[in-house]
């Protein structure tokens, strides 16, 4: 009966429309933060927000997790960030040390170590760069995010992003609308968020400088070196053995302008044999791509409720393993600030994100570009990496949260990275300062008996990022070598309270006087100039 069929069709259409409307209505409920882009940077930010109890949604335009090795060097400072996120041990188990370089010159191979070890005086448990391909870093962070109950929304492409005084709206390609207080773009160099924010992305892309990148096993090639075959006229080849039982290498083949590019297995094997030798065979190719060096920096990191992280804000050459590391540290800087602002802190705290991180990216861009020029010459002097690449010397001193006239110790200023050190006495399960720092909180360290009393009276709001207080040493005259090392690491010569931000930088230094009539009301130097912007208004949720 035609009428019955038409009635069923109408009912089905109405039901389907109602279901779609219900889904859209659910999606338009305002969440706290939407992160766009599920690479290492977006995952790191999502993990940090989720562990803080912030309602966060993570969307990714691709249908599945990225499977390439692309960025493979994890710097010591980024390992400290992974330590704070509880992933450093897993990262080191999945990765390994960088192999020595092997420069093949005819029948001879010149060997040397590319990466220097950080000195003991820097105070880190992670003095060496870790070789960890990007697919492994992504997997670690993705698994950690899922353990906290956040699911990556794969295949969700953002096509339009708008904002008003209250929230942002993200329209996805499938028609869904996502509402959130803030949107963070971790969506790469072609960032949709950056374009929606109208932020300029200044710099250059060299279309004449191309390199084929391939992840594959290579029959006939030893895994004891990072092999480099310099070739005339811009046709050099390199192969770095990647950690893991599958025996993969990351292979880099320079391609001159006008050279054809064929990424099939047969063509790549033929090209490798022609450049290096007939004994090598590629197999089990898991990823391939053509790289062009981009050197760009966003004019701003924020426009209202839209913020940028990682490659959406800065893109680098691969030299020096700086791009992914800088992006993950962006996320670590931003996460706690979002929590504070969501809890009522002055919105200007989010401006400090750009003010602290953009100068770092500008400096890193200059350094990675310089190193890339060294790669073109294929000389050992241009293929050596040291403290500048470790990113342990980054400081926010003189910035909005670390005024240049704030109190300091003999070795530390406000805004400097807080070093690790062994604790001289048992403090529960903590044996090092990093054990006290680990987690989504501020940490107040008391050195000396008067500081121990003062730290308990340090004013702190009940909401937002919590504060943990520890008396790490009840005196400032060392009695053991461990005590001397701890005091020296922090430059302590008198009673002091040192506040460590959640991202591992010094937020305040308060020297404790012998009386309780100091500006802080408890004998300490006044904490308001350095702590005020980080905590003011918290508790009165905006």
N, C-alpha and C positions, 0 to 999 in steps of 0.2 A: 504494500500500500504506500503510494508516494507521500501522502500526508504524514503518515507515521514516521517515514524515513526522514522527512524534512524536520519534523518535531524533534527527533533524536539528535539530528545534526545541530539544531539550534541550541538544545540543552547542552550538548557537548561543547559547543563554542562558548556559551555563557559560562560553563564550568571552568573551561580552560582560561577564559579571560579573568574570572574571579580568582583563580589560583595565581595567575601572573600578577594581578593587582595585590594579592596578599603578600607575595614574595617581595614585590617592590616596596610595599608599606613597611615590611620588616626591615628591608635594607635601608630605608630612610630614617630609621631610628638613629639618633645622634650618638656615635661612639666618640671616644676621646681622640684617638689618632688613627688615621689611615696612612700606612706606609705603602708606597708604590715602588715595586722592584724588589724581587726576592733573591738578589745576589748576596754576597757576604756582608755588604754594608747594610742593606735593608734587613737582613736576618739578624745582624748584630744589634741594630736599633730595636727591632721587634722583641728580641730576647731581653734586652735591658728594660724595656717598658713593661713587658709581661711579668718579669720577676718583681717589678715595683707595684703590681696589682693594677696597672693602667689598662683599660679596655682598648685593645689595638687590633686592627684588621690589616692583613698583609695580602696585597694582590700582585700578581705577576702575569705579564702578557704572554709569555711562552707557555707551552703546554706541559712542560716538565722541567726538572732541575737541570741547570747547566752542567754539561759533562766534559768540558775542556779543561786543560791544565793552565791556560793563559797566565794568570799571576801566580807565581809559584814560590816566592820568597816571603816568609813571615819574619819581620824584624823583631829585635828584642823588646821594643816598647809595645808592639802589638801582642806579643806573647804575654806581657804583663796585663794587657787588657783581657786577653783570653783567660788568664789566671783569675782576674776579678769575676769573670763570667763562669768560672768553674770548669773551663775547658782546656787549660794549658796541658795537663797530663795527657788528655786524649789527643790533642794536637801533636804532641811529641811522639806519642805511640804510633800515630798514623804517618808521620813525616820522618825526616832523617837529616843528617848533616849534608851540607853541600859537598859534592865530590871535588877533588882537585881539578883544576883546568888542565887540559892537554892540547897544546897548540901544535898541530901537525905541519911540519916543514920538511917536505920530501920524506926521506926515510927516518927523520928524527922527530921526536916529540918533546917539546919544551913544557915542563910541568910547573905549576905554582898554585898556591891557594888564593882564591879570589877574595874571601871574606875574612876580615880581622875579628878577633874576639874582643869584646868590651872589657876594659880594665876592671879589676876588683873594686877599685875606688868608686865606681859608678853606682854600686849597690843594687845589683839585679841578680835574681836566680837564673836568668835567661841571657847569658852573655853572647850567645851565638845565633846567627840567622838560621832559621829552620827552613828546609826544603819541603814544602807542602803544596802540592798542586791545588789549583783553585777548586776543582771538583771535590777534593777531600775537605777543604775548609768549608765549602758550602754544605756538604753533607753533615759535618759536625754541628754547625749552627742550626741547620734545618731540623735535625733530630732533637736538639735542645729546645728549640721553639715548640715543637710538637709535644714534647714532654710537659710543657706548661699549658697545653691545651689550645694552642693557636694553630690553625690549619692554613697553609698557604693556599690562596684562591688562584690556582693555575688557569691559564687561558683566559684571564680577565684583563682585557685591554682597555685602559682609560682613554676616552676620546674627547672628553671635555671636562674642564675643572673650573668651577666658579667659587667665589667666596662672598660672604656678607659680614655684617658686624658680629653675627652669632656663630657661624660655622661655615664649612666648605661643603660643596656638593661635587662628587665625582660621578660622571656618567660613563658607564661601561659600554663597550660595543654591543653587548647583548641586551642593552636597554635598562639594566639595573641602575639605580641611583644610590650612592653611598654618601651619607651625611656624617661629618665628624668635626670636632672642634679644630683640629689641625690636620694638614696633609703634608707628609714629608716625601719628597721625590728622591728616591735612591734608584732611579730608572735610567742611569747611564748617560752617555754623552748626547744622545738625541732626546733628552728628558722632556716628556710631556708636561710635567709639573713646571719645569723652568720656563717653557714656552707659554704656559698658561699664566705664569706670574709676570711675564713680560720682561724677564731679566736677560740682559745681553750676555753672550758667551764669546768673549774676545780671544783671538789667537789664530793659529794656522793649522791647516791639514796639508801635508806634503803628499800629493797624489803620485808623485814620481818615485817615491821611496816605498817599495813594497817588499813584504816578506811573507812567505808561506809558512804557516805553523801547522804542525801535524803531531798528534799523539798516536804512537804506534810502537809495536815491537820491531826490533831490527836484528835480523839474523846476520851473524858475522861481525858484530860490534861489541867490544868489551864494555862492561858497566863500571869500570874503575875510574873513569874520567868523564868530565864534561868536554866532549871532543869539539875542537874547532879546526876547520879547514879553510884557511884564508885563500881566496881565489881572486885573480885580477878582474878588473872591470865590474866590480860590484856583484860577484856571484859566489860569495862565501856561504859556507854551510856550518851548522853547529848541531850537536845532539847532546842533550842533558838527560842522564838516566833518572827516572822518577822513582820514588819509593813505592814499594808494593810488590807482591808476588807475581804480578802479571808481566813484569819485565818491560814496561813501557818506557819510551823516551819521549821527551819533547824535542821535536826536530824543527830547526829554523833554516829556511832556504831563502836567501836573498834573490829578488827578482828585479831585473832592470826594466825601465820603461820600454814598452813595446814587446817584452817577452810574453808569450802566451802562458796562461795559467790554467792547468787542468788538474783538478783535485781527485781524480780517480786513482785507485790504488796502483794500477799498471803504469799510469803516467808518472806518478810520484816516484815509484821504484826506478823507472827509467831515468828520471831527472837526477835522483840521488846517485845512481851508478855512474852517470855521465860526469857528475861533479866530483865524486869522491873515489869511486872504484867499483869494479864489476862484482866484487864479492859480497856486497850488501843487498839485503832484500827486506822490504817493508811488508809487514803483515799485521792483521788485527787492528786496522786503523779505527780508532774510536772517535776522533774529532779532527777536523781540519778547518783552516780559515786563512784568509789573506789579511795581513795587518798593514795599516798605514799609520804613521806617527801623527797623532793629534797633540797639540800643545795649546790648551785653552783654560781660561779661568773665568768663572761667572763674576759679573760686576757686583752682584750682591748674593747673599745666601738666604735672603728672606724678603718676602713681600706679604705683609700682613700675616695671614694664617697659613701661608704656603712657605715651606722651607726646603732647602736642598742639602743633599748629603752625597759624599763620594763623587763618582764620575759625573753626576748631574751638575756638580759645582766645579770640578776640576778634572781635566784629563791630561795624562802624562805619557811620555815615552816609556817603554818597559824597563829602561836601564835603571839599575839600582834598586829594583823591587820597592817602589815607593807608592804607587797609586792605590792599590788595595789597602795597604797599611795606613795611609793618610785617611782614606775613607772610613775604615773601621774606627779610627780614633776620632773622626768627626762624630760618628754615632755615639761614642762613649762620652763625648763632651755634651751632646745634645740631650741625651735621655733624661738625666737628672734635672735638667733645666725645664724640660717639658713637665715633669712631675711637679716641680715647685710652682710653675705658673698655673697648672691645672688645679693646684691646691690653694691658689689665691695670691701668689707672689706677683710683684710688679712685672707687667708684660715686658718691660725693658730688659729683664733677664735674658729673654730670647735674643735681643740684639747683641748681647755679649757673645753669643755663639759665633756669629760672623766676625765680630771684632777680635776674637781669639783665634779662630781657625783659618780665616782667609789669609792672614799673613804667613801662616805655616805653609799653606798650599802654594803661595807665591814663591816662597823660598825653595820648596821641594821641586816645583816646576823648573826653576832655574838650575838646580843641581842635577835633576834627571836629564835635562836637555844637554847639559855639559857632559854627563857620562855617556849619553847616546852618541855624541860626536866622537868620544873616545872609542866606542865600539866600531865605528866606521873605519878607524885606523888599524884595528885589530892588533894592538900592542899591549903587552902585559901591564904597562903603566896605566893604560886606559881601561883595563879590565880588573882593577883592584878596588875593593870596597872597604870602608872603614867606619869610624864613629859618626861621620856625618849622615850615613844611611841608617844607623841604628835607631834614630829618632828619640834617643834617651836624653838629649840635651834641649828638647823643646821646653820653652818657658812662656808663661803668660804674664810675666813681670811687666809692670807698667801699663797693663790693660785695665779694663773697667772694673774687674774684680780683684785686682792686685796693684793698687796705687804704689807709685815709686817711693813715696814717703812713708809707707807702712813699716812697722817694726820688722827686723830680720835677726837671724842668728849669725854666727861666724861663717856658716857655709850655705845657708838657705835664705831665700827671699820669698815673699808672697808671690805665688804664681809659678814657682819652680816645681818640677817633678819631685814627689816624695820618694826618697830611696828606700830600699829594703834593708833590713839588718836583723841579725839574730837577737832574739830576746834573751836577756841574761838570766831570767827566772821563769819558772813554769807559770803560764797563764791559761789554765785549762788545756785545751788541745792546741793552742797557738804556740809555735816555736819561733816564728818570724813576724816582723811587722806586717808583711803582706797577708798573713793569716788574719790579722785584726782588720785590715782594710777590705778584705774580700766580701763583697755583697753590696747591696744598693743603699748604702748609708754614708753619712759623714762620720769621721772618726776624730775624736779629740784625744791627744796624747799629752799626759802630764809628766814633766821631768822635775823632780824635787818635791819636798814635803809641802811647801806653800802652794805649789802648782796643783798638787793632789787635792788640796782643799778647794782651790779656785775652780778646778775643772768641774766639780760637782755643782757649782753655782753658776756655771756658764748658761746664760739664758738661751732657751730654744723653744720654738713653737711646737705645739702638740701634733700638728698635722704635717703633711708634706714629707720630705725626706727625713728619716729619723737620724738621731745622733747617738753614737756609742762612745762612751768615755772610758779611758784606760789610764791608770797610773803605771807607766812602763818602767819607771825607776824612781824610788822615793828620795833620791839624793842626786847631786850633780858633781860629786867628786868620785871618780871611778875607783872601784876596789878590785876589779878583775880586768883581764884583757877584753872580755866580751863587753863589759860595761863601758870600757874606754872606746871600743869600736862603735858602739851605739851612740854615745855622746858625740864622738867625732863625726859620725855620718850626718848628724843633725846640727852640728856646730853649737852644742849646748854648753854654755859656760856659767849660766845662772838659771834659777827656777823659771820655767817657761811652760806655757800651754801652746801646742801646735795643732791647728785644726787642718785635717786632710779632707779635701773634697771627695765626692764619690768617684770622680774620674782619676784620682791619684795625684792631684796637684795640691800644693799648700794653699789653703784658703785664708788662714790667719795665723799670726804669731803673736802671742801675748806674754810679755815678760812680767813676772810676778814680783811686786815690791814687798818689803817687809811689813807693811801696814795695809789696812783695808781702805785707804783713802785715795786709791788710784782712780783714773777716769772711768774704769769699768765698774767701780763700786766694790770690788773684791780684791784690790791690790794689783790687778792686771792692767795692762795697757788697754785703751778703749777699743772694743771689738767692732763698734758700729761702722766705721768707715769701710772695713773689709767684709764684714758679715752681713751688713744691712741689706744690700741688694739681693743677696742669696736667700734671705729668709723673710724680709719685710712683707707683711700681708698674708703670709701662709696661715691657713686656718680659716680665713674668710674666703671660701671657694668662689672663684669668679665664674 
